[in-house]
Amino acid sequence: MAGAVAMSAGEYVSVSSQTDIEKSDIEREAQELKEMPEVELQILAQIYERRGLKKETAIQVAKELTAFDALGTHIRDELGIT
């Protein structure tokens, strides 16, 4: 019983820590989008280029997704949080 309780407590702390890190990353990303939107747009375009899009297409996709949901797009594609 003690082992199960200890494992449960450890898992709780692990998940809680991960959630705190993700919240912090999202807050930082929101601030970066506010302070330097053009830099963030270029970062997103570079991500799409690395995935195989042509530069012009990558920039267009980044612009369209940013216009639709800038923070959500960066959270998913830059930070890898779903």
N, C-alpha and C positions, 0 to 999 in steps of 0.2 A: 504494500500500500504506500509506504513512504517513497519508494522508487517512482511510482506512478505520479504522486504529488510533485515530486522534485522535477520530473520530466515535464509535467504540465506547466509548472512555474517557469521553467527554463524556456519553453516554447512561447509562453505569454510575453516574457521579457524580450525575446527575439523579435516577435511580430510587432510588439509595441515600439521597439527601437527602429525597425524598418519603416514603420508608418511615420515616425517622427522625422526620419531622414527624408522620406518622400515629400512630406509637407514642407520641409525646409527648402528642398530643391524646387518645388513648385512656386513657393514665395519668391525665391531668388530669380527664377525664370520670368515671373510676372514683372518684377522690378526691371530686369534687363530689357524686356519688351517695351516697357515704358520709357526707359532712359536711352536706349539705342536700337530702335526698331530696324534700321537699315542693316546694322551688323547682324542682328538676329535673322533677318531675311536672307542674308548671304550664307549664314551658317546652315539654314534650312535647305537652301538651294544646293549647297555642297553635299549635304546628306543625300539628296535625291540624285545628284550626279554620281556619287559613289555606288548608288543602287542601280545605275545603268542608264539614266536619262541623259539626253544631250543637254549641254549647258543652257541653251535657250529654253528648252522645255522645262528643265529643272527650275529655272527662275520663274517661269510662268506658273508652274504648279505651286511653287512656294508663295507667290503673290496671291493666287486664288484661295489657297487653303488658309493663308494668313487673314485674308479679308473675311473669310467665312467664320473662322474660330482660331485666332492667333495662339492663345494660350493652350487650348486643347491640342492643337497641331504640334506645338513645341513639346508639350508634355509627352505625347505619344512618340513622335519621331526623333526628337533630340534627347530626351531623358529616358525614353523606353519604358515609360510607366503607362499601364493600361488600366 
